[in-house]
Amino acid sequence: MADKPDMGEVASFDKAKLKKTETQEKNTLPTKETIEQEKRSE
């Protein structure tokens, strides 16, 4: 096994063949206001 990986496949990779995808945030972090509201309700 070589110390360095074979970069031939990476060098010849064509980004144009990739499909465009939309990224959606599923697990958003709470805002500072939400955290304060939770603390007050306890």
N, CA, C and O atoms as a Tripos MOL2 file, in Angstrom:
@<TRIPOS>MOLECULE
protein
  168   167    42     0     0
PROTEIN
NO_CHARGES

@<TRIPOS>ATOM
      1 N           0.8560   -1.1860    0.0000 N.3       1 MET1
      2 CA          0.0000    0.0000    0.0000 C.3       1 MET1
      3 C           0.8960    1.2410    0.0000 C.2       1 MET1
      4 O           1.8340    1.3510    0.7900 O.2       1 MET1
      5 N           0.5900    2.1450   -0.8820 N.am      2 ALA2
      6 CA          1.4070    3.3480   -1.0200 C.3       2 ALA2
      7 C           1.0600    4.3660    0.0650 C.2       2 ALA2
      8 O          -0.0420    4.3520    0.6130 O.2       2 ALA2
      9 N           2.0090    5.2460    0.3670 N.am      3 ASP3
     10 CA          1.7780    6.2860    1.3630 C.3       3 ASP3
     11 C           0.8210    7.3500    0.8510 C.2       3 ASP3
     12 O           0.0360    7.9070    1.6180 O.2       3 ASP3
     13 N           0.8870    7.6330   -0.4560 N.am      4 LYS4
     14 CA          0.0380    8.6650   -1.0440 C.3       4 LYS4
     15 C          -1.0550    8.0110   -1.8930 C.2       4 LYS4
     16 O          -0.7710    7.0980   -2.6670 O.2       4 LYS4
     17 N          -2.3130    8.4750   -1.7550 N.am      5 PRO5
     18 CA         -3.3970    7.8900   -2.5580 C.3       5 PRO5
     19 C          -3.2820    8.2820   -4.0260 C.2       5 PRO5
     20 O          -2.6650    9.2890   -4.3720 O.2       5 PRO5
     21 N          -3.8940    7.4570   -4.8870 N.am      6 ASP6
     22 CA         -3.8900    7.7260   -6.3230 C.3       6 ASP6
     23 C          -4.8490    8.8830   -6.6070 C.2       6 ASP6
     24 O          -6.0480    8.7700   -6.3540 O.2       6 ASP6
     25 N          -4.3250    9.9920   -7.1330 N.am      7 MET7
     26 CA         -5.1450   11.1760   -7.3900 C.3       7 MET7
     27 C          -5.6290   11.2400   -8.8360 C.2       7 MET7
     28 O          -6.2210   12.2420   -9.2380 O.2       7 MET7
     29 N          -5.3920   10.2010   -9.6190 N.am      8 GLY8
     30 CA         -5.7770   10.1910  -11.0280 C.3       8 GLY8
     31 C          -7.2750   10.3680  -11.2340 C.2       8 GLY8
     32 O          -7.7010   11.1420  -12.0900 O.2       8 GLY8
     33 N          -8.0700    9.6530  -10.4500 N.am      9 GLU9
     34 CA         -9.5280    9.7600  -10.5790 C.3       9 GLU9
     35 C         -10.0180   11.1510  -10.1970 C.2       9 GLU9
     36 O         -10.9170   11.6920  -10.8420 O.2       9 GLU9
     37 N          -9.4440   11.7220   -9.1710 N.am     10 VAL10
     38 CA         -9.8510   13.0590   -8.7200 C.3      10 VAL10
     39 C          -9.4800   14.1090   -9.7660 C.2      10 VAL10
     40 O         -10.2610   15.0210  -10.0360 O.2      10 VAL10
     41 N          -8.3060   13.9840  -10.3470 N.am     11 ALA11
     42 CA         -7.8500   14.9540  -11.3400 C.3      11 ALA11
     43 C          -8.7060   14.9240  -12.5970 C.2      11 ALA11
     44 O          -8.8830   15.9530  -13.2480 O.2      11 ALA11
     45 N          -9.2470   13.7420  -12.9510 N.am     12 SER12
     46 CA        -10.0420   13.6320  -14.1800 C.3      12 SER12
     47 C         -11.5470   13.7370  -13.9200 C.2      12 SER12
     48 O         -12.3440   13.5090  -14.8300 O.2      12 SER12
     49 N         -11.9430   14.0760  -12.6980 N.am     13 PHE13
     50 CA        -13.3630   14.1690  -12.3500 C.3      13 PHE13
     51 C         -14.0140   15.3680  -13.0310 C.2      13 PHE13
     52 O         -13.4500   16.4620  -13.0430 O.2      13 PHE13
     53 N         -15.2020   15.1610  -13.5980 N.am     14 ASP14
     54 CA        -15.9130   16.2270  -14.3130 C.3      14 ASP14
     55 C         -17.0750   16.7280  -13.4520 C.2      14 ASP14
     56 O         -18.0720   16.0270  -13.2790 O.2      14 ASP14
     57 N         -16.9400   17.9480  -12.9130 N.am     15 LYS15
     58 CA        -17.9850   18.5150  -12.0550 C.3      15 LYS15
     59 C         -19.2730   18.7940  -12.8200 C.2      15 LYS15
     60 O         -20.3400   18.8820  -12.2130 O.2      15 LYS15
     61 N         -19.1940   18.9330  -14.1390 N.am     16 ALA16
     62 CA        -20.3820   19.2350  -14.9400 C.3      16 ALA16
     63 C         -21.3750   18.0810  -14.9310 C.2      16 ALA16
     64 O         -22.5520   18.2860  -15.2260 O.2      16 ALA16
     65 N         -20.9350   16.8870  -14.6030 N.am     17 LYS17
     66 CA        -21.8310   15.7210  -14.5930 C.3      17 LYS17
     67 C         -22.6640   15.6400  -13.3190 C.2      17 LYS17
     68 O         -23.5960   14.8400  -13.2360 O.2      17 LYS17
     69 N         -22.3350   16.4590  -12.3310 N.am     18 LEU18
     70 CA        -23.0760   16.4290  -11.0720 C.3      18 LEU18
     71 C         -24.4280   17.1210  -11.2160 C.2      18 LEU18
     72 O         -24.5710   18.0820  -11.9710 O.2      18 LEU18
     73 N         -25.4230   16.6130  -10.4750 N.am     19 LYS19
     74 CA        -26.7410   17.2320  -10.4770 C.3      19 LYS19
     75 C         -26.7670   18.3720   -9.4670 C.2      19 LYS19
     76 O         -26.1240   18.2950   -8.4200 O.2      19 LYS19
     77 N         -27.5060   19.4240   -9.7800 N.am     20 LYS20
     78 CA        -27.6730   20.5460   -8.8520 C.3      20 LYS20
     79 C         -28.7160   20.1620   -7.8150 C.2      20 LYS20
     80 O         -29.8040   19.7030   -8.1620 O.2      20 LYS20
     81 N         -28.3830   20.3510   -6.5340 N.am     21 THR21
     82 CA        -29.3190   20.0420   -5.4620 C.3      21 THR21
     83 C         -29.5210   21.2680   -4.5810 C.2      21 THR21
     84 O         -28.6450   22.1270   -4.4780 O.2      21 THR21
     85 N         -30.6670   21.3350   -3.9590 N.am     22 GLU22
     86 CA        -30.9810   22.4080   -3.0380 C.3      22 GLU22
     87 C         -30.7130   21.9170   -1.6190 C.2      22 GLU22
     88 O         -31.1890   20.8500   -1.2320 O.2      22 GLU22
     89 N         -29.9630   22.6780   -0.8510 N.am     23 THR23
     90 CA        -29.6650   22.3310    0.5290 C.3      23 THR23
     91 C         -30.6980   22.9650    1.4430 C.2      23 THR23
     92 O         -30.9630   24.1640    1.3660 O.2      23 THR23
     93 N         -31.2800   22.1380    2.3130 N.am     24 GLN24
     94 CA        -32.2700   22.6460    3.2540 C.3      24 GLN24
     95 C         -31.8100   22.3350    4.6680 C.2      24 GLN24
     96 O         -31.4090   21.2110    4.9670 O.2      24 GLN24
     97 N         -31.8700   23.3390    5.5380 N.am     25 GLU25
     98 CA        -31.4950   23.1640    6.9310 C.3      25 GLU25
     99 C         -32.6420   22.4830    7.6470 C.2      25 GLU25
    100 O         -33.7510   23.0160    7.6750 O.2      25 GLU25
    101 N         -32.4010   21.3150    8.2280 N.am     26 LYS26
    102 CA        -33.4690   20.5670    8.8850 C.3      26 LYS26
    103 C         -33.5020   20.8050   10.3880 C.2      26 LYS26
    104 O         -34.5780   20.8630   10.9830 O.2      26 LYS26
    105 N         -32.3380   20.9410   11.0030 N.am     27 ASN27
    106 CA        -32.2740   21.0830   12.4520 C.3      27 ASN27
    107 C         -31.6140   22.4160   12.7810 C.2      27 ASN27
    108 O         -30.4060   22.4830   13.0070 O.2      27 ASN27
    109 N         -32.4070   23.4570   12.8060 N.am     28 THR28
    110 CA        -31.8630   24.7870   13.0640 C.3      28 THR28
    111 C         -31.6310   24.9840   14.5570 C.2      28 THR28
    112 O         -32.3500   24.4240   15.3850 O.2      28 THR28
    113 N         -30.6390   25.7700   14.8890 N.am     29 LEU29
    114 CA        -30.3500   26.0710   16.2850 C.3      29 LEU29
    115 C         -31.3070   27.1370   16.8060 C.2      29 LEU29
    116 O         -31.7270   28.0180   16.0550 O.2      29 LEU29
    117 N         -31.6500   27.0600   18.0830 N.am     30 PRO30
    118 CA        -32.5650   28.0710   18.6370 C.3      30 PRO30
    119 C         -31.8950   29.4390   18.7250 C.2      30 PRO30
    120 O         -30.6800   29.5520   18.8830 O.2      30 PRO30
    121 N         -32.7210   30.4670   18.6180 N.am     31 THR31
    122 CA        -32.2070   31.8290   18.7280 C.3      31 THR31
    123 C         -31.9900   32.1700   20.1980 C.2      31 THR31
    124 O         -32.4450   31.4490   21.0860 O.2      31 THR31
    125 N         -31.3030   33.2580   20.4400 N.am     32 LYS32
    126 CA        -31.0510   33.6860   21.8260 C.3      32 LYS32
    127 C         -32.3640   33.9690   22.5370 C.2      32 LYS32
    128 O         -32.5010   33.6740   23.7240 O.2      32 LYS32
    129 N         -33.3280   34.5370   21.8270 N.am     33 GLU33
    130 CA        -34.6320   34.8410   22.4140 C.3      33 GLU33
    131 C         -35.3640   33.5600   22.8270 C.2      33 GLU33
    132 O         -36.0010   33.5200   23.8800 O.2      33 GLU33
    133 N         -35.2740   32.5270   22.0060 N.am     34 THR34
    134 CA        -35.9290   31.2680   22.3250 C.3      34 THR34
    135 C         -35.3250   30.6330   23.5670 C.2      34 THR34
    136 O         -36.0450   30.0930   24.4070 O.2      34 THR34
    137 N         -34.0110   30.6980   23.6830 N.am     35 ILE35
    138 CA        -33.3300   30.1390   24.8580 C.3      35 ILE35
    139 C         -33.7480   30.8900   26.1310 C.2      35 ILE35
    140 O         -34.0160   30.2710   27.1610 O.2      35 ILE35
    141 N         -33.8010   32.2160   26.0530 N.am     36 GLU36
    142 CA        -34.2240   33.0090   27.2160 C.3      36 GLU36
    143 C         -35.6520   32.7000   27.6110 C.2      36 GLU36
    144 O         -35.9730   32.6310   28.7970 O.2      36 GLU36
    145 N         -36.5120   32.5130   26.6210 N.am     37 GLN37
    146 CA        -37.9140   32.2060   26.8890 C.3      37 GLN37
    147 C         -38.0230   30.8360   27.5710 C.2      37 GLN37
    148 O         -38.8220   30.6690   28.4920 O.2      37 GLN37
    149 N         -37.2460   29.8800   27.1370 N.am     38 GLU38
    150 CA        -37.2610   28.5500   27.7600 C.3      38 GLU38
    151 C         -36.7740   28.6200   29.2090 C.2      38 GLU38
    152 O         -37.3290   27.9550   30.0830 O.2      38 GLU38
    153 N         -35.7390   29.4240   29.4640 N.am     39 LYS39
    154 CA        -35.2120   29.5550   30.8310 C.3      39 LYS39
    155 C         -36.2470   30.1750   31.7700 C.2      39 LYS39
    156 O         -36.3550   29.7750   32.9290 O.2      39 LYS39
    157 N         -37.0170   31.1620   31.2630 N.am     40 ARG40
    158 CA        -37.9990   31.8460   32.0960 C.3      40 ARG40
    159 C         -39.1850   30.9210   32.4100 C.2      40 ARG40
    160 O         -39.7950   31.0570   33.4710 O.2      40 ARG40
    161 N         -39.5180   30.0000   31.5260 N.am     41 SER41
    162 CA        -40.6760   29.1440   31.7220 C.3      41 SER41
    163 C         -40.4300   28.0180   32.7260 C.2      41 SER41
    164 O         -41.3840   27.3800   33.1700 O.2      41 SER41
    165 N         -39.1810   27.7600   33.0900 N.am     42 GLU42
    166 CA        -38.8810   26.6760   34.0360 C.3      42 GLU42
    167 C         -39.1080   27.0600   35.4760 C.2      42 GLU42
    168 O         -38.8940   26.2450   36.3730 O.2      42 GLU42
@<TRIPOS>BOND
     1     1     2 1
     2     2     3 1
     3     3     4 2
     4     3     5 am
     5     5     6 1
     6     6     7 1
     7     7     8 2
     8     7     9 am
     9     9    10 1
    10    10    11 1
    11    11    12 2
    12    11    13 am
    13    13    14 1
    14    14    15 1
    15    15    16 2
    16    15    17 am
    17    17    18 1
    18    18    19 1
    19    19    20 2
    20    19    21 am
    21    21    22 1
    22    22    23 1
    23    23    24 2
    24    23    25 am
    25    25    26 1
    26    26    27 1
    27    27    28 2
    28    27    29 am
    29    29    30 1
    30    30    31 1
    31    31    32 2
    32    31    33 am
    33    33    34 1
    34    34    35 1
    35    35    36 2
    36    35    37 am
    37    37    38 1
    38    38    39 1
    39    39    40 2
    40    39    41 am
    41    41    42 1
    42    42    43 1
    43    43    44 2
    44    43    45 am
    45    45    46 1
    46    46    47 1
    47    47    48 2
    48    47    49 am
    49    49    50 1
    50    50    51 1
    51    51    52 2
    52    51    53 am
    53    53    54 1
    54    54    55 1
    55    55    56 2
    56    55    57 am
    57    57    58 1
    58    58    59 1
    59    59    60 2
    60    59    61 am
    61    61    62 1
    62    62    63 1
    63    63    64 2
    64    63    65 am
    65    65    66 1
    66    66    67 1
    67    67    68 2
    68    67    69 am
    69    69    70 1
    70    70    71 1
    71    71    72 2
    72    71    73 am
    73    73    74 1
    74    74    75 1
    75    75    76 2
    76    75    77 am
    77    77    78 1
    78    78    79 1
    79    79    80 2
    80    79    81 am
    81    81    82 1
    82    82    83 1
    83    83    84 2
    84    83    85 am
    85    85    86 1
    86    86    87 1
    87    87    88 2
    88    87    89 am
    89    89    90 1
    90    90    91 1
    91    91    92 2
    92    91    93 am
    93    93    94 1
    94    94    95 1
    95    95    96 2
    96    95    97 am
    97    97    98 1
    98    98    99 1
    99    99   100 2
   100    99   101 am
   101   101   102 1
   102   102   103 1
   103   103   104 2
   104   103   105 am
   105   105   106 1
   106   106   107 1
   107   107   108 2
   108   107   109 am
   109   109   110 1
   110   110   111 1
   111   111   112 2
   112   111   113 am
   113   113   114 1
   114   114   115 1
   115   115   116 2
   116   115   117 am
   117   117   118 1
   118   118   119 1
   119   119   120 2
   120   119   121 am
   121   121   122 1
   122   122   123 1
   123   123   124 2
   124   123   125 am
   125   125   126 1
   126   126   127 1
   127   127   128 2
   128   127   129 am
   129   129   130 1
   130   130   131 1
   131   131   132 2
   132   131   133 am
   133   133   134 1
   134   134   135 1
   135   135   136 2
   136   135   137 am
   137   137   138 1
   138   138   139 1
   139   139   140 2
   140   139   141 am
   141   141   142 1
   142   142   143 1
   143   143   144 2
   144   143   145 am
   145   145   146 1
   146   146   147 1
   147   147   148 2
   148   147   149 am
   149   149   150 1
   150   150   151 1
   151   151   152 2
   152   151   153 am
   153   153   154 1
   154   154   155 1
   155   155   156 2
   156   155   157 am
   157   157   158 1
   158   158   159 1
   159   159   160 2
   160   159   161 am
   161   161   162 1
   162   162   163 1
   163   163   164 2
   164   163   165 am
   165   165   166 1
   166   166   167 1
   167   167   168 2
@<TRIPOS>SUBSTRUCTURE
     1 MET1         2 RESIDUE 1 A MET
     2 ALA2         6 RESIDUE 1 A ALA
     3 ASP3        10 RESIDUE 1 A ASP
     4 LYS4        14 RESIDUE 1 A LYS
     5 PRO5        18 RESIDUE 1 A PRO
     6 ASP6        22 RESIDUE 1 A ASP
     7 MET7        26 RESIDUE 1 A MET
     8 GLY8        30 RESIDUE 1 A GLY
     9 GLU9        34 RESIDUE 1 A GLU
    10 VAL10       38 RESIDUE 1 A VAL
    11 ALA11       42 RESIDUE 1 A ALA
    12 SER12       46 RESIDUE 1 A SER
    13 PHE13       50 RESIDUE 1 A PHE
    14 ASP14       54 RESIDUE 1 A ASP
    15 LYS15       58 RESIDUE 1 A LYS
    16 ALA16       62 RESIDUE 1 A ALA
    17 LYS17       66 RESIDUE 1 A LYS
    18 LEU18       70 RESIDUE 1 A LEU
    19 LYS19       74 RESIDUE 1 A LYS
    20 LYS20       78 RESIDUE 1 A LYS
    21 THR21       82 RESIDUE 1 A THR
    22 GLU22       86 RESIDUE 1 A GLU
    23 THR23       90 RESIDUE 1 A THR
    24 GLN24       94 RESIDUE 1 A GLN
    25 GLU25       98 RESIDUE 1 A GLU
    26 LYS26      102 RESIDUE 1 A LYS
    27 ASN27      106 RESIDUE 1 A ASN
    28 THR28      110 RESIDUE 1 A THR
    29 LEU29      114 RESIDUE 1 A LEU
    30 PRO30      118 RESIDUE 1 A PRO
    31 THR31      122 RESIDUE 1 A THR
    32 LYS32      126 RESIDUE 1 A LYS
    33 GLU33      130 RESIDUE 1 A GLU
    34 THR34      134 RESIDUE 1 A THR
    35 ILE35      138 RESIDUE 1 A ILE
    36 GLU36      142 RESIDUE 1 A GLU
    37 GLN37      146 RESIDUE 1 A GLN
    38 GLU38      150 RESIDUE 1 A GLU
    39 LYS39      154 RESIDUE 1 A LYS
    40 ARG40      158 RESIDUE 1 A ARG
    41 SER41      162 RESIDUE 1 A SER
    42 GLU42      166 RESIDUE 1 A GLU
